[in-house]
Amino acid sequence: MRYHLKVMSSCMQDIYNRKNYAMMLIVSVFIKILFTLKKTLRCNLMLVNIPAPKDFIQSVFI
């Protein structure tokens, strides 16, 4: 994981050095979406593993 972060940061640095701000924005948004999806998946897995009341699950997904 640390290696991937290093690669991403060097990629960001390269884009920044070229002053390509639009590309930098796209890359950062893409990274944010990836991390958000990861968190959501983890939460969903926790909900599946732990038996919870139906109304609690409905309130989470609304």
C-alpha positions, 0 to 999 in steps of 0.5 A, spaced: 500 500 500 505 504 501 508 503 494 502 505 491 501 511 495 509 513 493 507 512 486 501 516 486 504 522 489 510 522 484 505 521 479 501 527 482 508 531 483 509 530 475 503 532 473 504 538 478 510 540 475 507 540 468 502 545 470 497 541 468 492 542 473 486 539 470 489 533 469 491 533 477 484 535 479 481 529 475 487 524 478 485 527 485 478 526 484 479 519 482 483 517 488 478 520 493 472 516 489 477 510 490 478 511 497 470 512 498 468 506 495 473 502 499 470 505 506 463 503 503 465 496 501 468 495 508 462 498 512 457 494 508 461 488 509 461 489 517 453 490 516 453 483 513 457 480 518 453 483 524 446 481 524 442 488 525 435 490 526 432 492 519 430 499 521 437 500 523 439 498 516 434 502 512 436 508 516 443 507 514 441 506 506 436 512 506 
